[in-house]
């Protein structure tokens, strides 16, 4: 199926690149499994470590702050090559998993999960830049969307498996499995992917990259848009597991089922992105996705005591967010090609900062009521839409499609 997607619409991708896309998707599936595991099973993690939901919110805030340093690290993909950037990102992920195993405490969780977030923030822009150097912009959305299948696959496959380990043993057992698989993938990535030349001189300062791209108006406004709709997503994302438990009184197995349903919906979203994103246009997809996400949040707040309706609304919520995220990453990949990895790294960092904002205000909003949480999400989405309107005014005409 992946091969067919890559070779439609006269897009002929070499066999070696198709194999790399498969490998990158597998690596990101593993990383995303570890990254997303905490959300649906947040109450179990909190209970296992003997901490409160508010303390877990602080932990999410800390790891988001540390995740925001990824641009300073990921810029290595511009000055030292994309492969080195990917290797560093996966190595940091492995360190994070090992840290939770060696130090199975709340502090170990905070530090370990922070390394996981940083590693993710380094690997993604390095990988996307690697593919961006090889795939034309008009077809790039399809390829990046295929790698984004990992976001849903992590929820469908990885989260239930790791959740089983969590329930059967303890909260840090999943980190053992992730560290083993992560090490194997790290070695295989090092052996199988050819080295590439840096796009900028190795002696160039990282800060010079930032100074260059932060003078580009569309980059700044695009980053603000990404921040706003990520905060909107996170305020709901952080508490939905607790809300389901409070509102419906459900057990571990039902939370697992909810995770699989949501992940399946996201998988459908990513598959549709691979098929239609380049045809529909990146800008239209961003606008349409944010509008749909806003509708989903309103319906979720109105779902009442209907568990089936709540799952449908959550599925729509995650589908629309994933559409917006893939389209935005594809769009940002062409704003400043000379420093593509740095632009994408800062975009990923902005997603982390957005998650930081959501994790800081999410628990407090939830204490005021789930309705209030949803209304805040709607307001942030509408702000993102307004900002993105100005994004179009500043963008290159050739990219406003």
Beta strands, then each sheet from edge to edge (+ up, - down):
end
